[in-house]
Every structure is written in structure tokens, then in C-alpha cells.
């Protein structure tokens, strides 16, 4: 994804033959305040959860798909392996093994090239992120891309669980976000500069589109956000 003069464009590339990762550089960035970039990377990675739900939801239907979790995660095996890895780790995000994290992030990016599209990696959770960033110009080192994207991911997963009755799925994803250091409350959002009225205004703008978050907001309005973050 390239951004030039406010315009986003996607460029098709080829899968690299070799990837070189500087372990000392990555380890240094993972310490102290720099752990926010690890959190941001996880937030972007886990956006595939909501994108996979949206992928199964026809554009002309307001109802969320009622599909088993096994079918959902079969579409995003690398991301789900990362979910289980984080949930199964003994400590917080700062204690994660960075080699494993780098592998999951890299394999997920290669999936885009293998599939030939980004619909299982980015959907309306990214649209909400862009609306919020363009409207409020949050500092990029505070309200990072992954943190902003995670807002829509959590909303979609919550509404999917509510609609399908698979409440354990949402409980797992909420615990995943908490363990990853991603925002799960309005208080968390306020710490990165995102206020309730920002979120509601962004969702209201999406309601004028046919993306999944827009359709959900037309149904539930502010109750959707309050149910998750209040």
C-alpha cells in the first residue's frame, strides 16, 4: 500500500526469494515504549478475523453469516495460529518470542500474494481506521495503525458472536486484544486520543456505505460501540 498526495494505491509485487530480518534491531524496538509497534503489528495481523467474517457476508445482506468457527478459521490458518500462540503465551506482549512473531507477520503477508487479493486481510475495520485518522490526524506513534484497525475488528467479532450465539469466540478475541495491549474500553481508546464521539462519527460515516461495519451501525447505532467499549 502506497500513499501519495492523500491517495492510496496498491502495487502488485512478487514473493521474495529470501527475507532477511535483523534480530538485534527487532529486539531493540521490542523493549520499553517500543513494544507499541509489536502491539500495532498484532492489531494489523488480527484484522483478518473481522475481514474473514466480512468475506462471508454478501454485500446485499444485513444479517451476519451464521457459520461455524472452524470454517471461519480455515480461511485464515496463519492468523489463527498466531491467535492461539498469543493466547497460549505465559506473559504479556512484551514477552513474546519475536522470531515467531516475525514469522507469523511474514507468512500472513505472503498469503495476500498467494490469494491475489486482500479481502481476507483488510475490510471495513481498515475503512474505519482511515476515516478516524483522516478526520482527527492522531499522532502515528501513539494511535498506531494496528491499534486503530483493532477497533473495528473487535466490533465485528462482537456482533458476529452476538448474532451467531458463539459467545466464546468473542470472549477469546477480547482476551486476545487485552493480552496484545490493544484497546478494549473507552478508557483505553482515550489513552491513544480516540474519544467516543470520534468513533461514533466514524461509524456514522461508514453507515452511508455498504461495508459491513456501516451496515451493522445502521442496525445497532451507538449501542454497538457501547456494548463493546463501555
Secondary structure as GFF3:
##gff-version 3
##sequence-region A 1 230
A	DSSP	beta_strand	2	4	.	.	.	ID=ss1
A	DSSP	beta_strand	7	9	.	.	.	ID=ss2
A	DSSP	alpha_helix	23	29	.	.	.	ID=ss3
A	DSSP	three_ten_helix	32	34	.	.	.	ID=ss4
A	DSSP	alpha_helix	35	45	.	.	.	ID=ss5
A	DSSP	alpha_helix	47	55	.	.	.	ID=ss6
A	DSSP	alpha_helix	69	74	.	.	.	ID=ss7
A	DSSP	alpha_helix	77	88	.	.	.	ID=ss8
A	DSSP	three_ten_helix	93	95	.	.	.	ID=ss9
A	DSSP	alpha_helix	98	115	.	.	.	ID=ss10
A	DSSP	alpha_helix	124	136	.	.	.	ID=ss11
A	DSSP	alpha_helix	145	164	.	.	.	ID=ss12
A	DSSP	alpha_helix	167	180	.	.	.	ID=ss13
A	DSSP	alpha_helix	186	191	.	.	.	ID=ss14
A	DSSP	alpha_helix	196	206	.	.	.	ID=ss15
A	DSSP	alpha_helix	212	220	.	.	.	ID=ss16
A	DSSP	alpha_helix	222	229	.	.	.	ID=ss17
###
